[in-house]
Amino acid sequence: MIEAINALNSLPSTAPGVFSTANIWKSFFGNSCDSIGTSTTWLYYAIYGRDGQVSSTKSFDDFVPFGGWTVAGGNVYIKKVGSDVAIPALCGNPALQANVDLIYGPNE
């Protein structure tokens, strides 16, 4: 993981991001990748309740640092605040649809 992030960071005009939760991150990497969040890599995260639904709280107050990411460090960038929303009939074709996340960012 670190090698892939470092390779992307070395490319001009790139700013790679990661989507994860603290639990998912820990299950895959434990503490072995705790420095990724200290690079230019930004984080897109979600907080899921016991019911499996994503938190709809539009703030970063519930963020618990992991992977080196911190709110104070400015690299916690986006939070998923709603379940997927289906957008039907893309380009006028009823067979095409997109699922999008409802998000919260620091500029809202």
URGIQUI-V615157 format. One record per helix or strand of 2 or more residues. SS is the DSSP state (alpha for helix, beta for strand). FROM is the first residue (numbers start at 1). LEN is the number of residues. If there is no record, write none. Layout:
ss=SS from=FROM len=LEN
ss=SS from=FROM len=LEN
//
This chain:
ss=alpha from=2 len=8
ss=beta from=17 len=4
ss=alpha from=22 len=8
ss=alpha from=36 len=3
ss=beta from=42 len=4
ss=beta from=76 len=13
ss=alpha from=90 len=3
ss=beta from=97 len=9
//
